[in-house]
Amino acid sequence: MIKDRVTRVTGARVIRTALPAETPAITTLHTRARATYYPNGIPQDGTDWPATWRHAIERPDGHVLCAVEHGHITAIASFRTPADAPTDTVHLTQFHVDPAHWRRGTGRALHAACVEEWRADAKRTAGLSVHIDNHRARAFYATLGWTPDPLHPPAPGDHHILLTFTVTGE
């Protein structure tokens, strides 16, 4: 994967590879977006999110894309092929749009950039995990062609549902 490959410009929006120096802004956006589907507050599980995001940005086997509008990061996506997965598979580990930028096409544009890169990297399938109560995100993914993973249905009490996506040619 060539980390410098993706740069898409659409009007005032640029989608490009995230930089390590942007970790604080990315972490803040991530927290703001997650807060929308945890009505009682984001669970504090001890994750050091700034370190996690910096690692995702710097790791050679993954990629973090960001949408930038008027100099501000408005959406982020992180993906990679897990070590135990087939090489033609990719996992979308994080995908967040700043709530102030919902319903403006930002998420669709970022998703299109991800799919473009997956095609270029010969990925055939993608997977993601979404919070089961995040109905807005689940509806968004459904409109893009993501479907529940039939091989891994949620068990009773699961907080997440696995979705799959077939990466097709243009």
Protein Blocks (a to p, Z undefined) as FASTA:
>chain_A
ZZklpccdehjbccddddfklmmmmmmmmmmmmmmmmmnopadehiafklmmmmmmmpmk
bccddddeehiafbdcdddddfkbcfkbccdfbdcddfklgonlmmmmmmmmmmmmmmmn
opabdcddddfklmmlmmmmmmnopacdfklccdehiabdcdddddddZZ
